[in-house]
Amino acid sequence: MSDVAPAFRTFPVVLSAPSGTGKTTLAHALVQRGDGFCFSVSATTRGAREGERDGIDYTFVDRSTFAAMVDRGELAEWAEVHGDLYGTPTSELDRAAGRGEHVVLDIDVQGARLIRERVPEAVLVFVLPPSVETLMVRLTGRGTEGAAQVARRLRSALEELAAAPEFDYVVVNDDLEGCLEAIRGIVRAEARRTERTDLLNSGLERIRAEIGRILEEDYANLSA
């Protein structure tokens, strides 16, 4: 076994994308397949969709409750999207860090900008659809939104796509497995940045101390 065990600090992983790109599917897949990811449960004022569970998929609250959470500083980020309010409770980030997990934030561009300001260690990943045709199929295939809603989401997509250069990484969701592996690779590499590992403060110093001891005890009589 290695004498220098990895000691990497975890960090939030932000996934943002235009509606219909599949970022929520990616977020759930990352969590469900392990590897130290957990899902951030956002607070929202929108109504629950069929199959969604309060406290599991979202924490559903009314606007006055949401406003009180903002006033108390309980949200790391929040934004209004398509007339509804969404926010990330700071408690979600704290719990994930305490468990040594990367919390996955499935949020819009506005929220990602706030996370960048307030949680600078977060890694921001922008997810692109493989084509406009695929995006349209995903948007209209839901069957839950009328033409006006689709048009509104497309107008939002134009603004969101313009923000992609603000992110740390861009991945294309043309294949779920390939996109997941790309994101996992990004996280593995980011976790090994010198500022995120305790190896420099612990393992590295142990190695240097041991080498110094060997030189002093076994090679003291040799010239440099």
C-alpha positions in Angstrom: 0.0 0.0 0.0 1.2 3.5 -0.8 2.6 5.5 2.2 1.0 8.6 0.7 -2.7 8.2 0.6 -4.7 10.6 -1.6 -6.4 13.3 0.5 -8.5 15.3 -2.0 -11.0 17.9 -1.0 -14.4 17.7 -2.7 -16.1 20.5 -4.6 -19.5 21.3 -6.2 -19.9 20.3 -9.8 -22.2 22.6 -11.7 -24.0 21.4 -14.8 -25.8 24.0 -16.9 -27.4 23.8 -20.3 -30.3 25.0 -22.4 -33.6 23.1 -21.7 -33.8 19.8 -23.5 -30.0 19.2 -23.5 -30.3 16.5 -20.9 -28.4 18.0 -17.9 -30.8 16.6 -15.4 -30.5 13.1 -16.8 -26.7 13.5 -16.6 -26.9 14.8 -13.0 -29.0 11.8 -11.9 -26.8 9.3 -13.7 -23.7 10.7 -12.0 -25.2 10.2 -8.6 -26.9 6.9 -9.2 -23.6 5.3 -10.4 -21.6 6.3 -7.4 -18.0 7.6 -7.6 -18.6 10.0 -4.8 -21.3 12.2 -6.3 -24.5 13.3 -4.6 -27.5 15.3 -5.9 -28.3 18.8 -4.7 -32.0 19.1 -3.9 -33.0 22.6 -5.1 -35.8 24.6 -3.6 -38.4 25.8 -6.1 -41.7 27.6 -6.3 -43.0 25.7 -9.3 -45.5 22.9 -8.9 -44.4 19.3 -8.8 -44.5 17.4 -12.1 -45.9 13.9 -12.2 -43.6 11.5 -10.3 -41.6 14.2 -8.6 -41.2 13.9 -4.8 -40.9 16.7 -2.3 -37.5 16.7 -0.6 -36.1 14.1 -3.1 -36.4 15.8 -6.6 -37.0 19.3 -5.3 -38.1 21.0 -2.1 -41.4 22.7 -3.2 -42.2 25.9 -1.4 -44.4 29.0 -2.0 -42.9 32.3 -3.0 -43.1 33.8 0.6 -41.2 30.9 2.0 -38.6 31.2 -0.8 -38.2 34.9 -0.1 -37.7 34.2 3.6 -34.9 31.7 2.7 -33.2 34.4 0.6 -33.5 37.0 3.4 -31.9 34.5 5.9 -29.0 33.8 3.5 -29.9 30.2 3.2 -29.4 29.9 -0.5 -26.0 29.7 -2.2 -27.7 30.8 -5.4 -31.1 31.5 -6.7 -32.8 32.7 -9.9 -36.1 33.1 -11.6 -36.5 30.8 -14.6 -39.6 30.9 -16.8 -41.6 32.6 -14.0 -40.6 30.2 -11.2 -37.9 30.6 -8.5 -35.1 28.0 -8.1 -32.4 28.0 -5.5 -29.6 25.9 -4.0 -29.7 25.7 -0.2 -26.2 26.1 1.4 -27.1 23.2 3.7 -26.9 20.9 0.6 -23.3 22.0 0.0 -22.3 21.7 3.6 -23.7 18.2 4.0 -22.0 17.0 0.8 -18.6 18.4 1.9 -19.1 16.7 5.3 -19.6 13.3 3.6 -16.7 13.8 1.3 -18.9 13.9 -1.8 -19.0 16.1 -4.9 -22.5 17.7 -4.9 -23.9 18.0 -8.4 -25.8 21.2 -9.1 -28.3 21.0 -12.0 -28.8 24.8 -12.4 -29.2 27.5 -15.0 -26.6 30.0 -16.2 -27.8 32.7 -13.7 -27.3 30.3 -10.9 -23.9 29.1 -12.2 -22.7 32.7 -12.2 -23.7 33.2 -8.5 -22.0 29.9 -7.5 -18.8 31.1 -9.2 -19.0 34.2 -7.1 -19.9 32.6 -3.8 -18.3 29.1 -4.1 -15.1 29.8 -6.1 -13.9 26.2 -5.7 -16.8 24.9 -7.8 -16.2 23.5 -11.2 -18.6 24.7 -13.9 -19.5 22.4 -16.9 -21.6 23.6 -19.8 -23.5 20.9 -21.6 -24.3 21.3 -25.3 -26.8 19.3 -27.4 -25.3 17.5 -30.4 -27.5 19.4 -32.8 -30.5 21.8 -33.0 -32.6 19.0 -34.4 -31.9 16.8 -31.3 -32.7 19.8 -29.1 -36.1 20.3 -30.8 -36.9 16.6 -30.5 -36.2 16.7 -26.8 -38.2 19.9 -26.2 -41.3 18.9 -28.2 -41.1 15.2 -27.3 -42.1 15.9 -23.7 -45.6 16.7 -24.8 -46.1 18.8 -21.8 -45.4 22.2 -23.3 -47.2 24.3 -25.9 -45.7 26.2 -28.8 -45.4 29.4 -26.7 -43.5 27.6 -24.0 -41.2 25.9 -26.6 -40.5 29.3 -28.2 -39.7 30.8 -24.7 -37.2 28.0 -24.0 -35.6 28.5 -27.4 -35.2 32.3 -26.7 -33.6 31.4 -23.4 -31.3 28.9 -25.1 -29.9 31.7 -27.3 -28.9 33.6 -24.2 -27.6 30.6 -22.3 -25.4 29.4 -25.2 -23.8 32.9 -25.3 -22.7 32.3 -21.7 -20.8 29.0 -22.5 -17.3 30.7 -22.6 -17.8 31.7 -18.9 -17.6 28.0 -17.9 -14.6 25.9 -17.1 -15.5 23.1 -19.4 -17.8 22.3 -22.3 -19.1 18.8 -23.1 -21.5 17.6 -25.8 -24.3 15.3 -24.8 -24.4 13.2 -27.9 -24.0 9.9 -26.1 -24.9 9.5 -22.4 -22.1 7.2 -21.5 -19.4 9.2 -23.3 -20.7 12.4 -21.7 -20.7 10.9 -18.3 -17.1 9.7 -18.7 -16.0 13.1 -19.9 -17.5 14.7 -16.8 -16.0 12.1 -14.4 -12.6 12.7 -16.1 -12.9 16.4 -15.5 -13.7 15.9 -11.8 -10.8 13.4 -11.4 -8.4 15.9 -12.9 -9.7 18.9 -11.0 -9.5 16.9 -7.7 -5.8 16.6 -8.2 -5.1 20.3 -8.5 -2.4 21.2 -6.0 -4.7 23.7 -4.2 -7.3 21.0 -3.7 -5.1 18.2 -2.2 -3.6 17.8 1.2 -0.7 15.9 -0.2 1.4 19.1 -0.4 0.8 19.6 3.3 1.0 16.1 4.6 2.2 13.4 2.2 4.8 15.6 0.4 6.3 16.7 3.7 6.5 13.1 5.0 8.4 12.1 1.8 10.8 15.0 2.2 11.3 14.2 5.9 12.0 10.6 5.2 14.5 11.3 2.4 16.2 13.8 4.7 16.4 11.1 7.4 17.9 8.6 5.0 20.5 11.0 3.8 21.5 11.9 7.4 21.7 8.3 8.6 23.0 6.4 5.6 24.8 8.9 3.4 26.1 11.5 5.8 29.7 10.7 4.9 29.2 11.3 1.2 29.8 14.7 -0.4 26.9 16.4 -2.2 
